[in-house]
Amino acid sequence: MARTFEMTINGQRVPADSYVEIKNPANRSLVGLCPIGTREHLEAAVAAAKQAFVSWRAVSDERRAEACRAIAATLIEHTPELATLLTQEQGKPLKGLGSEFELGGCVGWTSFVAGQSLPVKVLEDGPKSRIEQHRMPIGVVGSITPWNWPLMIAIWHIIPAVRTGNTVVIKPSPFTPLGTLRMIELISAVLPPGVVNVVTGEDQLGAELSSHPDVGKIVFTGSIPTGKKVMASAAASLKALTLELGGNDAAIVLPDADVERLAEGLFWGAFINSGQTCGALKRLYVHDRVFDRTCAALANFASRIPMGDGSEPGNLLGPLQNERQYRRVIELVEDAKSHGGRTLLGGTPLAGEGYFYPITLVTDVEDGTRLVDEEQFGPALPIVRYSDLDDAIQRANGTQFGLCASVWGSDRKTLREVAERLEAGTVFINKHAEIAPHVPFGGIKQSGLGVEFGQEGIEAYTTIKIINEPV
Ligand code: NAD
């Protein structure tokens, strides 16, 4: 019998009137039943968070740090269960850069944020005045998450909010709600009732959360079009906003690159989580002089990476998470082929029940082709030939996206010069898609608003309050 999951509101497990089946994208088997929450559930969750804020904001900083450490301990204890569930509903492998890795990230981020602090800054301590800058929690934080790294992204939203004295209502993606439901049940058990609540259901709930007058901040990770809707609905009550949106990260391989040595980094930069990663490498510009060698090295490395059901040992890549994304990747590769694109590897969906699309390398494509211009969010990488570096930089920058970018080569001076000219929130040199809890991360242009992580990331869950007194 499939397991039935429940929402957590005000520390209680809350069932719904109806449930939806969540299926494993690798084989379409039933993973569990997800409650379809309603507007009433959302209202109850926001009311519980609003009520809990009154006392949680007054709890000492040290107690809140302790609570985050207790969350980390719970996550460690339940890693096997949560990782298994994540593999079943998201599709990513248990091993490699998969579910256990994601749970490791959850623990790492939680522990790091537990140790962060927001000390009072003394701005002036003179003969006339003492002026202090304090950081205050905002109130109820609404968190809306996507389906690609559902647990880690939930942790990125929740832990800094809770650490700084806010309370949370999270609405996970309808594609991957189960892991979040279980994780919040566990987290909620070590916190006072109402500090963290979860409501699941259709997209509409996200719209209701982001327009709710009692929500003070929305932290949203997802696509650019939805991010714009969130921003519009948040405007009504002037909510604080952090938006982590889509990317179409360009990487430039310079003529002096040792491509055989760099192939592994290029591969995982692009294909981590079967390409379903916001800050993955999504367009590869390779200099004419090393073009053939780069293609050969990438194809050689890629051909040794096993893809399959994530619960089977040995697989390092899984399926696309859902049918919509699967169809989109097929459509983009077919479009590239119809415009002269050549598939060096892959290019045809794999047979079977699951949403498996093979590792695909497409050459003979240019800017102007959808696979190059749009965020594919799947295991199909366009490799574009260039001969003039200025032109490659211009093409890399000539987009609405600005999440990450990278440059690969040997001469440090040139690498630094190109890195400085690339327009993105993060520019990597000889690597891609590496993030860390102490390093601010966010997109420029339409890839986002604000940053997560680091000091700036935690400050985004607070407002500034000045206390100005005469001496
Ligand atoms: P999506 O925008 O379709 O959905 C994201 C979330 O928004 C879901 O929970 C969904 O239910 C909710 N939602 C849908 N309509 C809404 C509305 N009108 N108001 C409020 N919420 C609404 O994105 P997705 O397909 O789940 O995720 C893939 C996208 O996320 C990709 O573009 C990817 O690049 C991006 N992403 C970005 C980052 C980052 O840190 N920049 C990280 C992961 C994913």
Boltz pocket constraint, residues with backbone or C-beta under 6 A from the ligand:
constraints:
  - pocket:
      binder: B
      contacts: [[A, 144], [A, 145], [A, 146], [A, 147], [A, 148], [A, 149], [A, 153], [A, 171], [A, 172], [A, 173], [A, 174], [A, 201], [A, 202], [A, 203], [A, 204], [A, 205], [A, 206], [A, 207], [A, 208], [A, 210], [A, 221], [A, 222], [A, 223], [A, 224], [A, 225], [A, 226], [A, 227], [A, 229], [A, 230], [A, 243], [A, 244], [A, 245], [A, 246], [A, 247], [A, 277], [A, 278], [A, 279], [A, 375], [A, 377], [A, 403], [A, 443], [A, 447], [A, 448]]
      max_distance: 6.0
